[in-house]
Amino acid sequence: SDWSSDVCSSDLVKAYQPQAIAIFEGLVRENPEDPFARSGLVWALGLDVAGVLPDDPEKMAKSERRLALLEQLVKEYPLSAEFRRDLANQLAWYPNAGESAADHVAELARVSRANELRAAILAGLEQHDPAVLSPLRPRDSEAQLLRPSLLWTKIDLANGWQKQSQVLAQLKRWPEAVSFADRSTALARDLLEQNPSVKFLATLLDSSFTNWVQVAEQAGDMAGAQAHRLEADNFWRTHPSIVRAGK
């Protein structure tokens, strides 16, 4: 079940999520050890459902359930790319309690751990470690279409580093914020240059460039911000075949 706003409207989620949760809760009761039934329950609960139903009174309770299920799955399958990716996304998308400094510190801890998980997944994939594909799903499973890949793991990491830079900026930890903005932009640029036909990557790099400039400005480095702005403009000018989002 994918309840993301790209796939489902809030009305569809409200109508069908209770049924989806009930189905997977039943499967988990039948076989509590089945990792795929538990993973299905995580997805039925909605990894990003807070973004689709921001006023859902149960969004925090659902987030806690998802987090507990995924922590247990990763404990049982510590090298699983699938379960670690879902855990990383859950940590990164966990609803914030508020906007205080303490809330941002807690958010930074979650985002940092999410990116550590993503970096570890990337290392396993690059080393062709077969354990990253555990537990093995049936050959006829539709989930085989969504097997972990190097490309998407790097996309996750570029997005994650961008988010980490933003949270660090909110805490006014400028050297670290700038460093993660640099890393996000460099990775996004490499990905687009290597995969120029993947339109989403142009959006990712555009977002990374914007964040790169903004973090430098927030840090008081106006010369650096201008240099980043010029570098971004130069990239798009020297890559005319790549279409920027909204251009």
Salt bridges, closest charged atoms under 4 A:
GLU25 OE2 - ARG65 NH1 2.99
ASP56 OD2 - LYS62 NZ 2.71
GLU71 OE2 - ARG113 NH1 2.63
GLU76 OE1 - ARG38 NH2 2.89
GLU82 OE2 - ARG137 NH2 2.56
GLU99 OE1 - HIS104 NE2 3.32
GLU107 OE1 - HIS104 ND1 3.59
GLU107 OE2 - LYS163 NZ 3.17
ASP156 OD2 - ARG85 NE 2.53
GLU176 OE1 - ARG173 NE 2.88
GLU193 OE2 - HIS239 NE2 3.72
ASP206 OD1 - ARG244 NH2 2.99
GLU217 OE2 - ARG229 NH2 2.60
GLU231 OE2 - ARG189 NH1 2.70
